[in-house]
Amino acid sequence: MRLSVFWTLMNDEFEAGYATSLARDHTVLTLGGRTVDEALEAGIPAREVWDAICDEMDVPAERRFGKEPERLRRRP
């Protein structure tokens, strides 16, 4: 997952202001007690970070591809 896609998903799910705050301040146990920002800076893949924050925040499976999932999927 590209970082730009990650941030699109974060902003879609949590709204831009809260997504930024969540990424900066909320620690996620499954990311080694890191925040989203720290995990990304440590080189943890964006997909792994996205899955971890979705699990942590109880994001339903049907919303994990964002508001417009067809826009984010890779084309052949």
C-alpha positions, -999 to +999 in steps of 0.1 A: +000+000+000+013+034-009+016+060+018-008+083-001-034+055-001-029+050+036-036+087+043-066+087+021-080+057+040-072+074+074-089+106+063-119+088+049-124+068+080-115+092+108-118+126+091-087+147+085-082+164+118-089+134+139-068+111+116-038+134+121-043+135+159-049+097+161-017+090+141+004+113+163-010+105+197-026+070+199-003+041+207-011+007+192+000-023+212+003-045+180+027-019+166+050-024+195+034+004+215+042+029+188+019+055+173+009+053+137+035+080+129+062+062+148+054+029+131+055+044+096+088+061+105+102+028+118+095+013+084+065-008+092+046-013+060+016+010+056-007-020+050+003-035+083-002-001+101-036+004+085-047-031+095-035-025+131-053+008+135-085-007+120-083-035+145-076-012+173-105+012+164-129-016+155-133-005+119-157-029+102-143-050+073-166-034+048-150+000+055-114-010+053-111-001+017-124+034+022-154+053+008-145+047-028-127+013-028-126+009-066-105+041-068-079+026-044-075-008-059-047-015-083-056-018-119-042-047-140 
